[in-house]
Amino acid sequence: MKDLNELLGYFPNNVSNLIKNTISKNEKIGEELQEIRIRCDRPIILKLRNCEIVIEYKVNQNEILVTLEKLCNNSIYAYKNQICEGFITIKGGHRVGITGTAVIENGKIINLKYITSLNFRIAREVKGCSLKILNKIIDVKNDYVNNTLIVSPPGKGKTTMLRDVIRNISNGVPEINFRGKTCGVVDERGEIAAMYQGIPQNDIGLRTDVIENVSKAKGMKMLIRSMAPEVIACDEIGSKEDVEAIKEALISGVKGIFTMHGRNLEEIKLNKDVNELIENKQIETIIFL
C-alpha cells in the first residue's frame, strides 16, 4: 500500500496510533487494506479483501470534525462542492466518502452538516493486470481498438482493470508493436485518474486527457469536441443519456472502452439501452471479470 503514514496523518493522533498498532501486528493487514471507516460513537472498522477488523474505540464527533478539517486543509468552505457530492479526493488518489445531514435548497444539496461518517477508500493501482485481456481489446495487425465493455459485480476490480487498459492503450505496448493512442477519460467520480489539484494521482498514460466532476454524457461530448481522442473511456455506464452519448462518439469514429455492473450477459441485457449497443454490434467485445 502506498503512502500509508501520509494517509493516517489525516486522523487525530490517538485514532492514527490505534490503526497503526493494529496494522503493525500483521503486515498482511496493510497489504490488503481497502477501507478505513470511522463513524460517530461507533468503533473503527478496517475493511480488508475478505474480512473486517473492528477496533473497539468509539470515535467522537470532534474527532470526525478534526479529520475533515485536515482533509480540507483547514478550509472546509473551499471543499464545499466536493463535500456536497459526498466525497473528497486526496493526495495519492485516495477517496474519502462523507455522510451527514444534508441541507437542501431548491431540490439540491447545498451543504452537509453534522458529519457522522468518513470512509477512506484506499487507492491501489495494479499495473499490468490488463495484459491478459489486451489481446481481446486490441487488434495489433490492423492497429485497431475494439469497442469494449468490461463487466463485473461491484468491488471485483473493473475500475482497476479499466485504468490499466487506458494506461496501456495510451502509452502503447512495445512488446506487441502497438503504438499509443490519444485517450480521453470522463472521470465523473474521480475514481479512474484520481485528480488532486489538477494532477492525476494514478498512472493513466502519457497520451491521456481527463475531465472530471461532470456527467459521462456531457464529458464525452466535451472531450470529443475539444481534445480529438482516438479512444474514449468511462466507468459504470447504464443510463439512457450515457448510451446516447456513446452512440454519438462511436458514429464520429472514436473507439470506446467502458465498464458496467453485472454478472452475466443476461443481466446486461436487462438494461435495454446498453443492450441496444450490443444488438447493433456497436459494442464489439464484452469481458467478464
C-alpha positions in Angstrom: 0.0 0.0 0.0 1.3 3.4 -0.9 1.6 6.4 1.4 0.1 4.7 4.5 1.7 7.0 7.0 0.7 10.1 5.0 -2.9 8.8 4.9 -3.0 8.1 8.6 -1.8 11.7 9.2 -5.3 12.9 8.5 -6.6 11.3 11.6 -6.2 12.6 15.2 -3.1 11.2 16.8 -5.0 8.8 19.1 -7.0 7.3 16.2 -4.0 7.2 14.0 -2.0 5.3 16.6 -4.8 2.8 17.2 -4.8 2.0 13.5 -1.0 1.9 13.2 -0.8 -0.5 16.2 -3.4 -2.8 14.6 -1.6 -2.9 11.3 1.8 -3.5 12.9 0.5 -6.8 14.3 0.3 -8.3 10.8 1.9 -6.9 7.6 -0.9 -8.5 5.5 -3.4 -6.0 7.0 -1.5 -3.2 5.4 -1.2 -5.1 2.1 -4.9 -6.0 2.0 -6.4 -2.8 3.5 -9.2 -1.4 1.3 -11.2 0.9 3.6 -10.9 2.7 6.9 -14.3 3.6 8.2 -14.9 5.9 11.2 -18.5 6.6 12.5 -19.6 8.9 15.3 -19.9 7.0 18.6 -19.1 3.6 16.9 -15.9 1.5 16.5 -13.3 2.0 13.8 -13.6 -0.7 11.1 -10.7 -1.7 8.8 -12.0 -3.5 5.7 -9.7 -6.0 4.1 -10.2 -8.1 0.9 -12.0 -10.9 2.6 -12.7 -9.7 6.2 -13.1 -6.8 8.6 -11.1 -5.8 11.7 -13.1 -3.9 14.3 -11.1 -1.6 16.6 -13.1 -1.2 19.8 -12.7 2.6 20.2 -15.7 4.9 19.8 -14.8 7.9 17.6 -16.4 11.1 18.8 -17.9 13.9 16.8 -15.0 16.2 17.4 -12.5 13.6 16.1 -14.5 13.3 12.9 -14.6 17.1 12.5 -10.8 17.4 13.1 -10.3 14.7 10.5 -12.5 16.5 8.0 -10.6 19.8 8.6 -7.3 18.1 7.9 -8.8 16.6 4.7 -9.8 20.1 3.6 -6.5 21.7 4.5 -8.3 23.6 7.3 -10.7 25.3 4.8 -13.9 23.3 4.7 -15.7 26.0 2.8 -13.2 25.7 -0.1 -14.2 22.0 -0.4 -17.9 22.6 -0.1 -18.7 21.5 -3.6 -16.9 18.2 -3.2 -18.5 17.7 0.2 -21.9 18.2 -1.3 -21.1 15.4 -3.8 -20.4 13.1 -0.9 -16.6 12.6 -1.2 -13.2 14.3 -1.3 -10.2 13.0 -3.4 -6.9 13.5 -1.5 -3.3 13.2 -2.5 -2.4 9.7 -3.5 -5.7 9.1 -5.2 -7.5 8.0 -2.0 -11.1 8.9 -1.9 -13.0 9.8 1.3 -16.7 9.3 1.4 -18.7 11.6 3.7 -22.2 11.3 5.2 -24.2 13.6 7.5 -27.3 15.7 7.5 -28.0 17.1 4.0 -29.1 20.8 3.7 -31.5 21.1 0.7 -32.3 24.2 -1.2 -34.4 24.2 -4.4 -34.1 20.4 -4.6 -30.3 20.4 -4.5 -27.8 19.6 -1.7 -26.0 22.8 -0.8 -24.2 21.6 2.3 -23.7 18.7 4.7 -23.8 19.4 8.4 -23.4 17.1 11.5 -20.9 14.9 9.6 -21.3 11.4 11.1 -19.2 9.1 9.0 -16.0 9.1 6.9 -14.9 6.2 4.7 -11.3 6.3 3.5 -11.2 4.1 0.3 -7.6 3.1 -0.3 -6.4 3.8 -3.9 -4.5 0.9 -5.4 -3.0 0.5 -8.9 -2.4 -2.9 -10.2 -0.1 -2.2 -13.2 -0.1 -5.0 -15.7 -3.4 -6.5 -14.7 -4.9 -5.8 -18.1 -2.2 -7.6 -20.1 -4.1 -10.9 -20.1 -7.1 -9.3 -21.8 -5.4 -6.7 -24.1 -5.4 -9.2 -27.0 -9.3 -9.2 -26.8 -9.3 -5.4 -27.0 -6.5 -4.6 -29.4 -6.1 -5.9 -32.9 -2.4 -5.1 -33.4 -2.3 -6.3 -37.0 -4.9 -3.7 -38.1 -3.9 -1.1 -35.4 -7.5 -1.3 -34.2 -9.2 -1.0 -30.7 -12.4 -2.8 -30.3 -15.3 -1.0 -28.6 -15.2 -2.9 -25.3 -17.5 -3.4 -22.3 -15.8 -4.6 -19.1 -18.4 -6.2 -16.7 -18.2 -7.3 -13.1 -20.2 -7.1 -9.9 -19.3 -4.2 -7.5 -15.9 -4.4 -5.9 -14.4 -7.0 -8.2 -11.9 -4.8 -10.0 -13.5 -3.4 -13.1 -12.3 0.2 -12.4 -8.8 -1.1 -11.7 -8.8 -3.0 -14.9 -10.2 -0.1 -16.9 -7.4 2.2 -15.6 -4.7 -0.3 -16.7 -6.3 -0.7 -20.1 -6.3 3.0 -20.6 -2.7 3.2 -19.5 -1.5 0.6 -21.9 -3.5 2.0 -24.8 -2.2 5.5 -24.1 1.4 4.5 -23.7 1.5 1.8 -26.3 2.8 -1.7 -25.8 6.2 -2.1 -27.5 6.2 -5.9 -26.8 3.4 -6.3 -29.3 4.3 -3.4 -31.5 1.2 -1.4 -30.5 1.6 2.3 -30.8 0.0 4.6 -28.2 -3.3 6.3 -28.9 -4.7 9.6 -27.7 -7.3 8.7 -24.9 -10.0 10.8 -23.3 -11.3 9.8 -19.9 -14.5 11.0 -18.3 -13.8 10.6 -14.6 -17.2 11.5 -13.3 -16.5 10.5 -9.7 -12.7 10.8 -9.6 -12.1 7.1 -9.3 -10.1 6.5 -12.5 -7.4 9.2 -12.6 -8.0 10.4 -9.0 -7.1 14.0 -9.8 -5.7 16.0 -6.9 -5.4 19.8 -7.6 -5.4 19.0 -11.3 -2.8 16.3 -11.3 -3.7 12.6 -11.9 -2.6 10.5 -8.9 -2.9 7.3 -10.9 -0.9 6.5 -14.0 -3.3 6.7 -16.9 -0.7 7.1 -19.6 1.2 9.8 -21.4 -1.5 10.5 -24.1 -4.5 10.7 -21.9 -6.7 13.8 -21.2 -9.1 13.7 -18.3 -12.2 15.6 -17.5 -13.7 15.1 -14.0 -16.7 16.0 -11.9 -19.0 16.1 -15.0 -21.6 13.6 -16.2 -20.4 10.9 -18.5 -22.7 12.1 -21.3 -21.6 15.7 -21.1 -18.0 14.8 -20.6 -17.8 12.6 -23.6 -19.2 15.3 -25.8 -16.8 17.9 -24.4 -13.7 15.7 -24.9 -14.6 14.8 -28.5 -15.2 18.5 -29.4 -12.1 19.8 -27.7 -9.4 17.1 -27.5 -10.0 14.8 -30.5 -9.4 11.5 -28.7 -8.9 8.3 -30.7 -10.3 6.3 -27.7 -12.7 7.4 -25.0 -13.3 5.7 -21.7 -15.6 6.0 -18.7 -16.7 3.9 -15.8 -20.1 2.4 -14.9 -22.3 3.3 -17.9 -26.0 2.5 -17.8 -28.3 5.5 -18.2 -30.1 6.4 -21.5 -28.0 9.6 -21.6 -24.8 7.6 -21.3 -25.7 5.4 -24.2 -26.9 8.2 -26.4 -23.5 10.0 -25.9 -21.7 6.7 -26.6 -23.6 6.3 -29.9 -22.6 9.8 -30.9 -19.0 9.1 -30.1 -18.8 5.8 -32.0 -20.5 7.3 -35.0 -17.9 10.1 -35.1 -15.2 7.4 -35.3 -14.0 7.4 -31.7 -13.4 4.0 -30.1 -14.7 3.3 -26.6 -13.8 1.4 -23.5 -16.5 1.2 -20.8 -17.4 -0.7 -17.7 -20.8 -1.8 -16.3 -22.1 -3.6 -13.2 -23.3 -7.1 -13.9 -22.6 -10.8 -13.5 -23.5 -12.2 -16.9 -24.9 -11.4 -20.3 -28.5 -11.9 -19.1 -28.1 -9.1 -16.5 -26.6 -6.7 -19.1 -29.5 -7.3 -21.4 -31.9 -6.2 -18.7 -30.7 -2.7 -19.5 -32.4 -2.1 -22.8 -30.3 0.9 -23.7 -27.0 -0.9 -23.3 -28.4 -4.0 -24.9 -29.2 -1.9 -28.0 -25.5 -1.2 -28.3 -24.8 -4.9 -28.2 -27.6 -5.9 -30.6 -26.4 -3.2 -33.1 -22.8 -4.6 -32.7 -21.6 -1.2 -31.6 -20.0 -3.0 -28.6 -17.6 -5.5 -30.2 -16.1 -7.1 -27.2 -17.6 -7.9 -23.7 -15.2 -9.0 -21.0 -16.5 -10.5 -17.7 -14.3 -10.3 -14.6 
